[in-house]
Amino acid sequence: MSEYSVVTLSRHIIEEQRLHPDATGAFTSLLMEIALAAKMISRQVNKAGITDILGGIDDQNVHGEEVQKLDVYADRVLFKALDHTGTLCCLASEEHESFLPIPDKFPAGDYVLLYDPLDGSSNIDVNVSIGTIFSIHRKVSSAERGSLEDCLQPGRRQLAAGYVIYGSSTMLVYTSGTGVFGFTLDPSIGEFVLSHPNMRIPEPSAKVYSVNEGNWSAWSAEQRQLVEEMRGEGEHGGFSGRYIGSLVADIHRTLLRGGIFMYPGDARMPNGKLRLLYEASPMAFIVEQAGGRASDGATRLLDVQPRGLHDRIPVFMGTSTFVDRAVGHLTATLGSPPVGAGAGGSGESR
């Protein structure tokens, strides 16, 4: 790509803003501040091994999981990058039990940010790709600094969602309901530049399933049968397995190559492991905008109404035909219809 034809993230967001004549610029400002926080986190991730920021801090988060030093850093960076901007009324983080109102000393805005500051942080010490996931909603309550109602909105109401993957390169991928766009951080100029315009899950898609088979013994008989069928040599077989154990990395590969990502509920975790608001819902929005499907095994993920900030939910997402087939298999004995009829939704007005 010629240096004269580079499209930066800021340019792309401004051009998207022009599609909305009534836009105030607040939404654009919010996305740019998220990108700034991502650069700061990327810098720290890339030098983690030489700055004594790897490992845990002898504490647990609200989910009972060991908190990593980088978790704390990323959570703090995101909050401090956004608390003073006047664009948000509140935030909610996977790392905090309650939602976080904007401090009284700063102006409050009309948007809500939900985020997982460092997805896959259990992989930090072994240098596996990790990431940040975010979801943006419009405030719906009358509370100046937000309320629980503002955070507990179904995914179909998202204005935007995205993730940042910190790997061999740092990429920011986002959608605001008009397609999915990927930007790679160019460290030489300190800017995210458009590298993956209009990302679509490829068709025909790679026959790959991504699931933690270490949970096999706790799966339902239907889930085991589904994976056995994928492994087999029949019409619906011929799949290979690829599982990284970092949601951002697994979904990123699925967007680029195709296939299906699954994290089903099981006997130990009936609702699965992934959090609806911070992981499943934003990824579902991205996958649908890229032409795929996302389901909890019976219902379109974006239609699920959250009941609490830290709800967990089973997840099946990726290539449309594979997700439809998986859901049809899992629900056949229950008489429930497969997912698909409502997929492909877009973000609401800014």
VEXMAR-593750 format. One record per residue (C-alpha): residue in one letter; x, y, z. Coordinates in Angstrom, 3 decimals. Layout:
N
   aa       east      north         up
    A          X          Y          Z
...
! end
This chain:
350
   aa       east      north         up
    M      0.000      0.000      0.000
    S      1.341      3.432     -0.935
    E      1.977      5.808      1.958
    Y     -0.243      8.279      0.110
    S     -3.230      5.920      0.141
    V     -3.126      4.992      3.827
    V     -6.514      5.206      5.545
    T     -6.106      5.707      9.267
    L     -8.688      4.748     11.855
    S     -9.415      8.398     12.607
    R    -10.045      9.143      8.925
    H    -12.273      6.091      8.577
    I    -14.354      7.001     11.650
    I    -14.769     10.594     10.453
    E    -15.934      9.338      7.055
    E    -18.418      7.045      8.815
    Q    -19.635     10.021     10.866
    R    -20.477     11.888      7.665
    L    -23.062      9.199      6.897
    H    -25.003     10.495      9.919
    P    -25.837     14.192      9.326
    D    -27.187     14.577     12.872
    A    -24.003     13.223     14.495
    T    -22.442     15.446     17.152
    G    -18.962     13.967     17.034
    A    -19.273     12.423     20.508
    F    -19.419      8.898     19.114
    T    -16.338      9.556     16.976
    S    -14.495     10.934     19.998
    L    -15.413      7.844     22.023
    L    -14.004      5.441     19.428
    M    -10.800      7.458     19.151
    E    -10.275      7.378     22.922
    I    -10.775      3.595     22.905
    A     -8.116      3.388     20.179
    L     -5.739      5.477     22.298
    A     -6.262      3.163     25.276
    A     -5.604      0.184     22.991
    K     -2.254      1.668     21.931
    M     -1.258      2.115     25.572
    I     -2.251     -1.456     26.444
    S     -0.476     -2.780     23.335
    R      2.722     -1.026     24.368
    Q      2.573     -2.572     27.823
    V      1.719     -6.050     26.491
    N      4.644     -5.943     24.080
    K      7.160     -5.151     26.803
    A      5.494     -7.129     29.591
    G      8.279     -9.656     29.858
    I     10.861     -6.992     30.697
    T      8.815     -4.715     32.957
    D      7.741     -7.113     35.719
    I      4.083     -6.897     34.699
    L      3.532    -10.592     33.984
    G      1.775    -12.877     36.454
    G     -0.875    -12.513     39.120
    I     -1.306    -10.101     42.032
    D     -2.581    -12.601     44.639
    D     -6.162    -11.392     44.216
    Q     -9.358    -12.567     42.494
    N    -11.922    -10.725     40.403
    V    -15.696    -10.885     40.785
    H    -15.725    -14.277     39.004
    G    -13.243    -15.864     41.417
    E    -10.479    -15.859     38.803
    E     -6.888    -14.884     39.561
    V     -6.299    -11.276     38.595
    Q     -3.256    -10.668     36.410
    K     -1.154     -7.520     36.641
    L     -1.958     -6.696     33.023
    D     -5.702     -7.124     33.762
    V     -5.469     -4.378     36.363
    Y     -3.411     -2.156     34.091
    A     -5.739     -2.558     31.091
    D     -8.869     -1.989     33.180
    R     -7.416      1.177     34.679
    V     -6.178      2.532     31.341
    L     -9.574      2.139     29.683
    F    -11.428      3.792     32.536
    K     -9.013      6.719     32.815
    A     -8.972      7.233     29.041
    L    -12.746      7.601     28.986
    D    -13.970      8.937     32.328
    H    -13.364     12.629     31.531
    T    -14.422     12.823     27.880
    G    -18.071     13.775     28.390
    T    -19.187     11.023     26.006
    L    -20.168      8.338     28.559
    C    -22.673      8.218     31.386
    C    -21.263      4.971     32.778
    L    -19.083      1.967     32.075
    A    -19.227     -1.696     33.049
    S    -16.183     -3.942     33.158
    E    -15.802     -7.681     33.515
    E    -13.428     -6.917     36.379
    H    -15.979     -5.037     38.542
    E    -19.063     -6.349     40.291
    S    -21.155     -3.187     39.726
    F    -21.325     -0.698     36.883
    L    -19.079      2.371     37.074
    P    -20.758      5.807     36.866
    I    -18.721      8.672     35.455
    P    -17.211     10.581     38.424
    D    -19.159     13.672     39.483
    K    -16.234     15.976     38.690
    F    -16.557     15.166     34.967
    P    -19.449     15.801     32.527
    A    -21.645     12.818     31.648
    G    -22.670     11.844     28.131
    D    -25.212      9.720     26.305
    Y    -23.282      6.491     25.721
    V    -22.541      3.348     27.731
    L    -19.367      1.288     27.364
    L    -19.108     -2.363     28.381
    Y    -15.709     -3.983     28.118
    D    -13.444     -6.900     28.866
    P    -10.126     -5.125     29.405
    L     -7.928     -8.149     28.754
    D     -9.604    -11.232     27.340
    G     -7.550    -14.426     27.549
    S     -5.378    -13.050     30.336
    S     -4.739    -16.564     31.686
    N     -2.525    -16.958     28.597
    I     -0.356    -13.919     29.354
    D      2.530    -15.853     30.862
    V      2.798    -18.217     27.871
    N      2.791    -15.438     25.250
    V     -0.483    -16.435     23.531
    S     -2.463    -13.696     21.772
    I     -4.807    -11.809     24.096
    G     -7.185     -8.923     23.508
    T     -9.625     -6.221     24.572
    I    -13.352     -6.435     23.753
    F    -15.776     -3.502     23.849
    S    -19.460     -2.782     23.281
    I    -21.207      0.592     22.998
    H    -24.871      1.318     23.727
    R    -26.919      4.501     23.882
    K    -28.195      5.504     27.332
    V    -31.884      4.605     27.740
    S    -32.558      5.654     31.342
    S    -33.157      9.138     32.722
    A    -30.267      8.795     35.178
    E    -27.625     11.415     34.408
    R    -24.751      9.075     35.213
    G    -26.338      5.880     34.045
    S    -28.106      2.996     35.697
    L    -28.169     -0.768     35.572
    E    -30.923     -0.488     32.959
    D    -28.477      1.216     30.588
    C    -26.045     -1.694     30.864
    L    -28.570     -4.536     30.614
    Q    -29.592     -4.052     26.993
    P    -29.821     -6.864     24.420
    G    -27.045     -7.048     21.868
    R    -29.248     -5.991     18.961
    R    -29.235     -2.463     20.462
    Q    -25.463     -2.101     20.228
    L    -24.299      0.969     18.359
    A    -20.821     -0.451     17.910
    A    -18.659     -3.321     19.048
    G    -15.075     -4.274     18.530
    Y    -11.970     -5.963     19.766
    V     -8.238     -5.379     19.813
    I     -5.947     -8.366     19.396
    Y     -2.408     -8.131     20.740
    G     -0.422    -10.682     18.753
    S      2.390    -10.634     16.234
    S      0.809     -7.324     15.294
    T     -1.850     -5.311     17.086
    M     -5.181     -5.080     15.271
    L     -8.376     -3.215     16.077
    V    -11.528     -4.665     14.489
    Y    -14.863     -2.922     14.844
    T    -18.358     -2.519     13.453
    S    -20.920      0.227     13.843
    G    -23.550     -1.653     11.873
    T    -22.235     -0.948      8.374
    G    -19.764     -3.788      7.994
    V    -16.623     -4.919      9.792
    F    -13.296     -3.150      9.390
    G     -9.835     -4.159     10.607
    F     -6.976     -1.781     11.349
    T     -3.374     -2.770     12.052
    L     -1.225     -0.648     14.330
    D      1.791      0.732     12.487
    P      4.294      1.353     15.291
    S      6.464      3.536     13.056
    I      3.767      6.230     12.910
    G      1.726      5.255     15.966
    E     -1.502      4.916     13.983
    F     -4.043      2.199     13.254
    V     -4.249      1.889      9.457
    L     -6.949      0.141      7.459
    S     -5.651     -3.304      6.542
    H     -8.837     -5.385      6.314
    P    -11.680     -3.422      4.660
    N    -15.176     -4.894      4.737
    M    -14.240     -8.130      6.502
    R    -16.461    -11.092      5.591
    I    -16.354    -14.683      6.753
    P    -15.242    -16.456      3.565
    E    -17.529    -18.670      1.527
    P    -16.786    -21.450      0.923
    S    -15.542    -21.574      4.467
    A    -12.730    -23.570      6.021
    K    -14.120    -26.650      7.807
    V    -12.698    -25.914     11.229
    Y    -14.289    -26.260     14.635
    S    -12.916    -24.481     17.682
    V    -13.972    -25.831     21.071
    N    -12.337    -26.788     24.366
    E    -12.422    -30.576     24.099
    G    -10.988    -30.803     27.592
    N    -14.609    -30.411     28.729
    W    -15.743    -33.457     26.692
    S    -16.743    -35.567     29.696
    A    -19.053    -32.834     31.000
    W    -20.761    -32.145     27.653
    S    -24.258    -33.276     26.799
    A    -24.615    -36.351     24.597
    E    -25.846    -34.063     21.796
    Q    -22.723    -31.886     21.956
    R    -20.444    -34.934     21.858
    Q    -22.379    -36.341     18.916
    L    -22.060    -33.005     17.102
    V    -18.273    -32.958     17.431
    E    -18.008    -36.632     16.507
    E    -19.985    -35.899     13.350
    M    -17.652    -33.021     12.512
    R    -14.626    -35.271     13.003
    G    -16.106    -37.970     10.785
    E    -15.934    -38.536      7.075
    G    -19.605    -38.140      6.181
    E    -21.365    -35.274      4.432
    H    -21.099    -33.032      7.498
    G    -17.649    -34.226      8.556
    G    -14.108    -33.521      7.492
    F    -13.516    -30.769     10.054
    S    -10.181    -30.128     11.704
    G     -9.866    -28.762     15.224
    R     -8.240    -25.434     16.131
    Y     -8.600    -24.101     19.672
    I     -6.419    -21.340     21.103
    G     -8.210    -20.678     24.387
    S     -8.302    -16.912     23.874
    L    -11.721    -15.794     22.619
    V    -10.363    -12.825     20.691
    A     -7.812    -15.003     18.893
    D    -10.313    -17.798     18.152
    I    -12.932    -15.396     16.761
    H    -10.332    -13.441     14.803
    R     -9.210    -16.639     13.063
    T    -12.846    -17.578     12.405
    L    -13.508    -14.185     10.780
    L    -10.509    -14.553      8.491
    R    -10.723    -18.267      7.665
    G    -14.266    -19.350      8.496
    G    -15.449    -22.255     10.621
    I    -17.363    -22.440     13.896
    F    -16.416    -21.440     17.428
    M    -18.273    -23.187     20.259
    Y    -18.294    -22.824     24.020
    P    -21.335    -24.860     25.117
    G    -22.804    -25.192     28.549
    D    -21.973    -28.437     30.315
    A    -22.630    -30.368     33.516
    R    -20.218    -28.155     35.458
    M    -21.183    -24.818     33.875
    P    -24.743    -25.105     32.497
    N    -24.620    -21.544     31.149
    G    -21.153    -21.885     29.690
    K    -18.100    -19.806     30.579
    L    -18.371    -16.713     28.401
    R    -19.999    -13.509     29.639
    L    -22.920    -12.229     27.610
    L    -22.278     -8.501     27.907
    Y    -18.492     -8.363     27.678
    E    -17.677    -11.229     25.301
    A    -20.588    -12.994     23.586
    S    -22.743    -10.019     22.613
    P    -20.057     -7.793     21.054
    M    -18.501    -10.741     19.214
    A    -21.945    -11.794     17.966
    F    -22.528     -8.316     16.508
    I    -19.178     -8.452     14.708
    V    -19.748    -11.992     13.394
    E    -23.223    -11.159     12.080
    Q    -21.940     -8.021     10.386
    A    -19.312    -10.209      8.712
    G    -22.050    -12.461      7.304
    G    -22.030    -15.133      9.984
    R    -24.390    -16.367     12.685
    A    -24.269    -16.323     16.484
    S    -26.480    -18.391     18.781
    D    -26.669    -19.653     22.352
    G    -27.648    -23.050     20.977
    A    -31.321    -22.196     20.490
    T    -31.707    -18.400     20.289
    R    -30.013    -15.669     18.297
    L    -27.424    -14.244     20.695
    L    -28.253    -10.617     19.896
    D    -31.851    -11.182     21.000
    V    -30.974    -12.480     24.469
    Q    -32.059    -10.125     27.258
    P    -29.369     -9.921     29.956
    R    -30.558    -10.166     33.559
    G    -27.310     -9.332     35.325
    L    -23.981     -7.673     34.555
    H    -22.096    -10.946     34.689
    D    -24.494    -13.393     33.019
    R    -22.809    -16.315     31.282
    I    -24.161    -17.888     28.117
    P    -23.374    -20.792     25.736
    V    -21.889    -19.596     22.448
    F    -21.950    -20.945     18.893
    M    -20.762    -18.525     16.214
    G    -19.074    -18.418     12.852
    T    -19.968    -19.495      9.316
    S    -23.751    -19.349      8.925
    T    -24.263    -22.848      7.533
    F    -22.116    -24.427     10.240
    V    -23.895    -22.601     13.071
    D    -27.332    -23.404     11.643
    R    -26.341    -27.060     11.326
    A    -24.952    -27.191     14.865
    V    -28.014    -25.547     16.403
    G    -30.328    -27.773     14.382
    H    -28.484    -30.825     15.677
    L    -28.552    -29.648     19.295
    T    -32.230    -28.696     19.310
    A    -33.572    -31.612     17.263
    T    -34.537    -33.642     20.321
    L    -36.196    -30.597     21.908
    G    -38.255    -29.602     18.903
    S    -36.836    -26.074     18.859
    P    -36.237    -24.252     15.551
    P    -32.653    -23.585     14.490
    V    -31.209    -20.089     14.619
    G    -31.067    -18.003     11.470
    A    -34.289    -16.110     10.877
    G    -33.234    -12.971     12.687
    A    -29.523    -12.877     11.922
    G    -27.771    -10.070     10.120
    G    -28.978     -7.118     12.193
    S    -27.196     -3.805     12.269
    G    -26.478     -1.158     14.858
    E    -29.088      1.392     15.818
    S    -28.943      5.111     15.132
    R    -26.151      6.996     16.814
! end
